[in-house]
Amino acid sequence: MAHTPDTSSGAESSSTAVNGLKGDKRKHKSRDLSKKRSRDHGDGKNAEPSGPDAAHAMRERRSSISKPARDFRDKPEPAPKKKKRKISTADTLKEEAAAEEAAESSTRSPSPVIDFDGLSRPSVGTRARLEEDEAQRELRLTKMKGAVRTLLECIGEDPDREGLLATPERYAKAMLYFTKGYQENVRDIVNGAIFQEGHNEMVIVKDIEVFSMCEHHLVPFTGKMHIGYIPANAVIGISKLPRIAEMFARRLQIQERLTKEVANAVMEVLQPQGVAVVMESSHLCMVMRGVQKTSSTTITSCVLGCFERKEKTRNEFLSLIGVNR
């Protein structure tokens, strides 16, 4: 008989070898996983708690099926609570008083420069001067005459000589005229001369002669003012622009403030697209005293609205008045 090989033992050994390989793979896989865990937890910061702490951690650990566990460092910080501002009784009273004052002064302009209640940028004693009667006016003039006489005496002159006898009165009246702008206001000057013409092109009144008093030395500065604006449909009577300039010039002034006040006044009463004011003047406080520069000229400007925003518009205005030459 022929010898038949034992195929069953070969199959068993083959099966054993396959199972051994699978077992080795499982061992290697478990060993790799254990190494990975040891690397992840080797620093000890995320180590599993033991003892009573382990039971507490297990109770607080969320189910991995319903909600995945998250590191506490990933939790967003709670938004800070806004502190409610405590409004005191004094603040409430102040707000109520301000509201009442705003309601009462319905004729008052929101601009700090223009005031429609009879005064435009008033000084401390302007109201008293505006409302004084004839007797008070005479008393004011007498006080000023006495002050001028004292000045004449202090500079070494004889106020009783023929040429100076009437000088105190003349100077007092002249000073009252030089500063008559304190008693005027923009509403009375404009007098409703604003017309809806649908015009939106540049309007310029140039070479307006201006005479004012330097508040630092009480000597004059004189020059010319150029006023331009671009209407938003409404135009103003052209004679009103020189009158507004005159009102602010007839005060104790500095040129920078005078330029700005005229621009703000036109912007306030007309509400145009823009206003530009340029002033050129000579200051006698620089000519007669101090540096004594007789040929120097001071130029100031104030541009508002579209003149400030648009360089092309501003340059057109400067070119038309002859400054941009």
LINTADA-V769795 format. One record per backbone hydrogen bond with DSSP energy under -1.0 kcal/mol. NH is the residue of the N-H (numbers start at 1). CO is the residue of the C=O. If there is no record, write none. Layout:
NH,CO / NH,CO
This chain:
7,5 / 10,6 / 11,7 / 12,8 / 13,9 / 14,10 / 15,11 / 16,12 / 17,13 / 18,14 / 19,15 / 20,16 / 21,17 / 22,18 / 23,19 / 24,20 / 25,21 / 26,22 / 27,23 / 28,24 / 29,25 / 30,26 / 31,27 / 32,28 / 33,29 / 34,30 / 35,31 / 36,32 / 37,33 / 38,34 / 39,35 / 40,36 / 41,37 / 44,41 / 55,51 / 56,52 / 57,53 / 58,54 / 59,55 / 60,56 / 61,57 / 67,63 / 74,71 / 92,88 / 93,89 / 94,90 / 95,91 / 96,92 / 97,93 / 98,94 / 99,95 / 100,96 / 101,97 / 102,98 / 103,99 / 104,100 / 105,101 / 106,104 / 108,105 / 129,125 / 130,126 / 131,127 / 137,133 / 138,134 / 139,135 / 140,136 / 141,137 / 142,138 / 143,139 / 144,140 / 145,141 / 146,142 / 147,143 / 148,144 / 149,145 / 150,146 / 151,147 / 152,148 / 153,149 / 154,150 / 155,151 / 156,153 / 157,152 / 161,158 / 164,161 / 170,166 / 171,167 / 172,168 / 173,169 / 174,170 / 175,171 / 176,172 / 177,173 / 178,174 / 179,175 / 180,177 / 181,250 / 182,179 / 183,180 / 189,185 / 190,186 / 191,187 / 193,190 / 194,192 / 195,235 / 197,195 / 197,233 / 198,233 / 199,233 / 203,229 / 205,227 / 208,225 / 210,223 / 212,221 / 213,251 / 214,219 / 215,253 / 218,214 / 221,212 / 222,282 / 223,210 / 224,280 / 225,208 / 226,278 / 227,205 / 228,276 / 229,203 / 230,274 / 233,199 / 235,195 / 237,193 / 240,237 / 243,239 / 244,240 / 245,241 / 246,242 / 247,243 / 248,244 / 249,245 / 250,246 / 251,249 / 253,213 / 258,254 / 259,255 / 260,256 / 261,257 / 262,258 / 263,259 / 264,260 / 265,261 / 266,262 / 267,263 / 268,264 / 269,265 / 270,266 / 271,267 / 273,230 / 275,304 / 276,228 / 277,302 / 278,226 / 279,300 / 280,224 / 281,298 / 282,222 / 284,220 / 286,283 / 287,283 / 288,284 / 292,289 / 293,286 / 298,281 / 300,279 / 302,277 / 304,275 / 306,273 / 307,304 / 309,305 / 310,306 / 314,310 / 315,311 / 316,312 / 317,313 / 318,314 / 319,315 / 320,316 / 321,317 / 323,318 / 324,318 / 325,323
